[in-house]
Amino acid sequence: MSASLHIIPARPPRVGPAIVMETLRRITKYTRFNDADAFDPLLEDLILYLRDMRRVTPPLCAALIAQGLDVPAAHPSHERQNVIVTFFRSLPPRMTARLILSGLEGQ
């Protein structure tokens, strides 16, 4: 006689677009981008960047996006660039630009 055992986690793991905003808020928590006056423009820029990227490039994942953006900063917004690169690096590496954009737009 066999019995099947069903284990239900107390809280299902967060996947897909659901983790995108959580990740962005966690990354910006102790930076100047935690303030709405800086967070909202950062969010809007990420959305516009990913929308443009979807139009002109083949499907990319978070790891490749982070790699492409992680270049030596030659302008004063170095902190902003670091936050953006850290954000993409903190997402699951194979998360597509489409899923990331979906998570940012669905906030």
N, C-alpha and C positions, 0 to 999 in steps of 0.2 A: 504494500500500500504506500503510495507516495502522497505527500502533502506539499502543496506549493506555498511558499512563504512570500508574502508581499510586504516589502518594506517601503513605507511612505516617508520621505524626508519631512522633517518639521517645516522646512522652508525650501522650496525648490530653488536650484541655482539660477541666478539671473544670467540670461544669455541674450544674444542679439541686440536689437536696438535698445532694450531696456537698460543695459549697462552703460550706454554712451553718456548720458547726462550725469549719471552717478560718477563716472570716471572724470568728466570735465569738472564737476563741482569739487571732487576730492583733490584734483590737481591744482585748482585755483584757490583752494581754501586758505592757505597761508601766504597768498601773494596779493598784490594790489588789484588783481583781477577778481577778487572775491566781492568787491564792491560793485553794485549794479551799474554804476556809471562806466566801469571798465569791462565788466563781464558781458553785458549786452552787446557792445560793439565787437568783442572777441567772438562771441557766439555767432553774430551775423556774418563776420568775416569768414569763419569756418564754414558756415552754410554756403556762402557765395563761392568760396574756393572749391568745395566739393561739388557743387552744381556745375561749375565751369570744367572741373576735372572730368566729370562724367561725360561731358560733351566732346572733349578733345582727346581723351586717352582711352586705351583699352582698360578693362576692369582692373583696378588696383586694390591691394589690401593695405591694412594699417601699417604693417612693417615696411612696405615699400614706400609709402607716403612719408613716414618718419625718416627713412633713409634719404629720400630726395630733399627733404627740408632741413636736414641736419648738416648745414654748411657753416663755415665760420661767419659770424655776423660782422658786417661792415657798417652797420648803422646803429643808432641809439636804441632801437627797439629790441635789443638783445634779450631782455627778460621776456618779452612777448614771444619771441621765437622759441626760447627755451620751454615756455609753457606749452606752446603748440606741439613741439616735437615730443615732449614728455607725454602729452595727451595721447598722441598717436601710438607712442611706444607702450603706453599703459593699457591699450585695448588689446583684445586677442589678436595675435599677429595676422591671422588669416581673415579677419573681419573685413568685408568689402566696403569700398567707398559708399556703395548704395545703402548698406545697413547702417553705416556711421551717419550718413546724411539723414536717413529715416529717424534715427534716434535723436539727432539734434533738432530736427523739424518737429518732432512729436512731443517736445518738452512740455 
